């Protein structure tokens, strides 16, 4: 067993200490339970910081590269303290015990699976995939164990405890229960894999805390997860993610970001939301690769051979993600779900319109600055061509057409999406000509443009 694999195995075992939270179940009091739940992790952290020294035979097994510089097991301590911090939230502040245990298991199991995969594969895509799959399976196992422990502690039937813990109501079918748990485990594993691909291994505590809070948010939305829709979402999003990476339209972090957003769209929104978002990911990625060498010569090509990173994907999709979450929580917060749907469609229409405008319009000569209409060099921020504007309208129209089919929209509502996309595309050009490169970078401009497109679409719908 190599050092990295041994360390991952030990960390996974330490993660199993999280089961103390469902064992205690808030007894005898939440405050005492929180203290008792933290104690095992505090002991582990103390061993790593003050007991296991550089000369100990366990140091080499548990140390990460950065630990050698300080002579202390900061990686071990950070992992344990992060798990202990979440234990406090689970014992005293309402984080469901099964979510807490599942979160810790996701990271421990994901790291172990990633290290195991290195015996056969060494490329980043393979190890990241192994992390996500292993994290999903471990997270699901952790959730089930936590619920089983809770049922045994209370002396009730496992089914009754699960229905109560998940707040699903009476007469819930087994597949629905499993779908809720699988969705949380899958979302947690993909989110953890994404964060791990963007951060360093020593940042596992940040990954654990972020995933735990994210899954807590999803639980708070109180959304039913149709088993069939979840299965379709997992299969299709993973397949499309692989295709995007294989074709070079997305980096590994970009692919993971797209997979996570698409999964949330199909589970929290529906097939229509998914179709709209995937259309942007697919056509936007292909547009970036279109005549790439020629665009590279002009200095307007996307970096990394056109493979979009997580920042680019998230900047173009963040507003759409917020709209999906608002839609899912609309009954709880008293908002009209239709407005969230139009904000989503307008934001995605903006993203594809802007992508088409820049990727196709940049291939033509004599661009003009949108604010003054002066001729400028190709690639100048805020420069537009009439061909690019037309391509942008086509992109917005494609999104509007798909939304019209899946959301059963009328002509005026469909037109509002097209115009919302055009408004957002124009906002992008104006911001590019005025503040990009100074106060804002390209990703910030893209984000504000999608905000403009989403809000513009909603206002147009209300006016029309």
N, C-alpha and C positions, 0 to 999 in steps of 0.2 A: 504494500500500500504506500503510494507516494505521499509526500508531506501535505500537498494541497488537498488530496482526497481524505487523508486522515483528519485534517483540520475541519473540513466540511462535515465529516461524519460526527465529530465531537460537537460541533455547533448544532447539528440537527438533534442530537441527544439532549443538549442543553435546552433547545427549543421545546422539547417535550415537557419541561417543567411548567410550561404555560397551562398544563392541564390542572394545576393546583387551583386555578380560578373557578372552573366549574365544580371541582371537588368541594371547595368551600361554599360556593353559592351565596356569598354575602353574609355568611354566618361566622361568629355569633352576631356581629354587627358589621355593616359595610366598612366602617373605619378599621376595625380589627382585621377583617378579611383582606383589606387592601395591604395592611402591614404584613400579614402572613404571606400574601401572594408575592410581595416584593422580596422578602427575605432570601429565598433561594437564589434569585438573580443577583441580589446584593452580595451574597457570599461568593458567587462565581466571579463577579466583578472585582471583589476584594482580593481573591486569589490571583487574578490576572495582574492586578496593579501592584500588590504588595508582597505576595508570597512566592509565586513562581518566578524565580529570578533567571537571569541570563544563563547561569550554570546548571539550571535544572534540565533533566532529560525531557521534561514536558514542554519546555520553551520552544524548541525547534518544531515540535509537532503542532503547536497552537499559534505560532507567531506568523504574522503577515510581514511582507518586506519592510514596511515602515516601522514595525515593532522593534526591529534589530537596532535602529538608530537610537531609540530611547531606552532599550533594555527592559521594556515593560510591555505586557500584552494588552495594548490599547484596543486592538480589534476585538478581542474576547470581551473586554470590559464594556465596550460600546454596544456590542450585540446584546449582552445581558442587561445593561441598563435601559436600552430601548425596549426590550421585552418587559422589563419591570415597570417602565413608565406607562406602557399600554395596559399592564395589569392593574394599575391604579385606576385608569379610565374604566376598565371593565368591572372592577369591584365597587367603585363608588359613584361613577358618573354616567352610567347607562350604556357604555359600549357593550353590545351583546357578547357573552362569553364565547359563543361559537365563532363569532367574527374574529375575536381576539386570537383564539387558538388557531383558527384557520390562517390568519395573517402571519403568525410566527412560523407555522408549518410551511407556508408558501416559500418564505425566504430560506429556511433551513433545507427543505426538500429540493428547492430549485438549485441552490448552490451545490448540493450533493450530486444531483443529476448532471449538472454542467461539468463537474470534475470527472464523473464517470465517463461522460461522452468523449473526453479528451484522450482516452485510451484508443479511440478509433478515428475521431475527427479532430482537426485542429483549427478549422476556420471559424470565424466569429459567428456566422449564420448558424452553423450546426450547434455550437455550444449555447448560443442564445435560445435556439429552439428547444434544446434539451432542458435548459433552465425553465422555460415556460411550461413545457409538458410536465416535468418533474414537480414544479411548483404547483401546478393545477392539481395533480394527483395527491400530493401531500396536503395541500390546502383543503381539498375535499375530505380527505381522511381526518384531518384535524377537526373540521366542522362536525363530522359524524361522531367522532370520539367525544367531543365536548358535549354534544347533545345526549349521547348515551350515558355519559357520566352524570349529567344533570338529572336525567330520568331515574337513574339508579339511586342518586342521593335523595330525591324526593319520594321514591317508592311508588312511582306512577308508571303507567304504560308508556313506552318510548314514543308512540304515536301522539298521545295526549301532550307529552312534554314538548315535542317538536312543534306541534300546531300552536301551542302557547308561546314558545320561544320565538317562533318566526312570525307570530301575529297574523296568521293566515285565515283565521276564522274556522268554523266547523265544516265537517264533511269535505275536507280537502283530499284530493287524490294523491297517492304516493308519487306519481311522476311529477306533479306540480311541486311537491316538496323538494324532490331531488333536483328539479330544474332551478329552483331558487338557490340551493346550495352550490350547484354546478356553476351558475352564473357568477356568484360571488367569488368562487375559487378561480374561475377563468379570468374574470376582470382583474382580480388581485395578482394572478400570475403574470398576465400580460403587462400590467402596470409596473410590477416589480422588474420584469425583464427590460422594459423600456428605461426605467430609471437606472438600472444597472448598466445598460449600454451607454448611458450618457454620463454616469458618474464613475468614481473609482470604487474598487472593492472595499476600501476602508469606510465607504459611505453607507454600508449596510444599515446602520442605525437610522439614517435619514430615510432610506428606502422602506424599512419596516414601519416607521411612524407614518410616512406618507400613505402607504397602502392601507394601513389600519384606519386612518381617518377617511380615506376615499370610500372604503367599503362601508364604513359607518354612515356616510352620506347616502349611499345607495339603499341601505336598509331603511334610513329615515324617509326615503321617497315612498316606501310602502307600495311598491309596484309588483303586480303579479307577473310571473315569468312563464309564458306559455312554453311547454316542453318542446313542441315541434318547432316553434320559431327560434328557440335557443339552439336546437340542433342544427337547423339550417344556417343560422348566423355563424356558429362556430365553424362549420364545414366550409361555407362559402368565403368567409373573411380570411380564414387561414389559407385557403387555396389562392385567393386573390393576392394576399400578402406575399406568398411565395412567388407568384407570377411577377408581381411588381419588382421584387428583389432580383429575380432571375433576368428580367428584361433591363435591369439597370435604371428603372424609373424612380427607385427609392433606395436609400441607404437602409441599413438594419434598423437604426432608431426611427427613421422615417416610416419604414414598413410597419414597425410595431405600433407607432402612433396611429397610422391609418387603420390597422387591424382593431385596435382598442376603440377608436371612434366609431368604426363601422359596426362593431359588436354592440356598443351602447345604442347606436341608432336603431338597429333592428330589434333589440330587446325592449328598450324603453319607449321607442316610437312605433316602429312597425316596418313592414316590407317597403312601403313607399319612401319612408325616410332613408332607409338603407339604399334603395335604388338611386335616389337623388345624390346621396353622398358618394356612392361608389362610382357613379358617372363622372363626378368631378375628379376623383382619384385616378380613374382609368384614363379618361380623355386628357386630363391635365398632364399626367405623366407622359403620355405619348406625344403630346404637343411639345413638351420640353426636349424630347429626343428627335423631333422632326428637323431634318437638315441641320443637325447639331454642328457639324464641322463648319458649315457656312456661317452659322451664328457665332461660333467661336472666333472665326476670322474677323467678324465685325465687332467682337468684344461685348456681345450681348447674351452669350450663352450662360445657362445655369452652371454653377461650379459642380465639381465631382461628376463630370460626364452627364450632367442632367439628372443625376440621382438626388431627389429632394430629401433633405434631412428632417428631423423631428421638428425643429424650429419653424421651418417653412410650412410643413403640413399643419402644425398646430396653429400658426398665425392665420392660415386660411380657413381653419375649421373650428377655432375656439368659439366663435359666435354661434355656429351651428350646434356645437356641443351644449352650450348654455341653453339654447332654444330647446334642445331635446330634454334636458333636465327640467326646464320650466314646464314643458308639456307633460312630463311624467308626474310632476308635482302640482299640476294645475288644480286638481280637485282639492288638494290640501290647502293651497294658498289662495284659492278663489279667483284665479286668472282664467281668461278665456283660452282654451287650448288652440282655437283657430289662429289667434294672433301669434302664438309660438310657432305654429306651422308655417305661417307666412314669413316670419322673421328668419326661420331656418332656410326656407326656399330662397328668399332674397339674398341672404348671406352666401349661400352656395352658388347662386347665379352670379353674384359679384366675383367670387373666387375664380370660376371658370371663365367669365367674361374677361377679367383682367389677365388671366393666363393666356387665353387665346389672343388677346390684343397684343401682348408683349411678345409672345413666341412666334406668331405669324406676322404681325405688323412690323416687327423688327427686321424682317427680311426685305423690306422695301425701302427705297431711297427717299430722300427729301422729307424726313420727319420734321414736324413743327412743334415748338414748345406750346403746351396747352394754354398757358396763361397769356402769351403775347403773340402767338402764331408766327414767331420768327423761325427761320430755318436753323436747325441745329444738327450736330453730328448724331449718327445712329448710336443708340445706347445711352443718350443723355436722359437723366431722370426727368420725368414729366413730358418726354417727347412722344408724339402720337402721329400716326398716319391714317389716312382715311381707310386704307385696307385693314389696319389694325382695329379701328373702331367698328368696322363691319364684322370682322371676325369676332369681336367681343359681343356684338349683338347676337351673332349666331350661337355663341356659347351660352349666353343668358337664355336664348330661345330654347336650346336643348334642355336645359334644366327646367324651364317653365313647362315645356311639353311633357316631360316625365312626371313632374309634379301634378300637372292637370289630369293625367291618366290615373295615377295612384290616389290622388286626393279628390278626384271627381270635381274639378274646378270649372267654373264658367269662363267665357271669353275675357271678360273684364278682369277677373282675378288672375288669369294666366298672363294677361297683358301687364298687370301690376308687377308680377315677378320679373318679366322682361325689363320693364322700366326700372325696377329696383336694382337689377343687375347693372343696368347702364349707369344709374346714379352712382352706385358703388365704384364702378370702373372709373368714372370721371373723378370721384373723390380721390381715388388712388393716383391718378395722373396729376391732379392739382397739388396734392401733398408731395408728390415726387418732385414737382417743379419748385416747391417753396421751402419745404422743411427737411426733406430726405437728405441724409448725409450730414445733417447738423443735429437737430433736436431728435430726429427719429432715424432708425435704420429701415431697411427694406421690410423686415418682418413687422415692425411697428406700423408702417404705412399700410401693409396688407391687412393687419388687424383692424385698424380704423376704417379702412375701406369697406370691409365686410360688416362692420357696425353700421356704417352709412347705408349700405345696401339692404341690410335687414330692416333697419328703421324706416328707410324709404319705402320699402315694399309694404310694411304695415300701414304707414300713413296713406299710401295710395289706395290700399284696400279699403280703409276707413272712408276715404273721400269718394271712391267710386261706388 
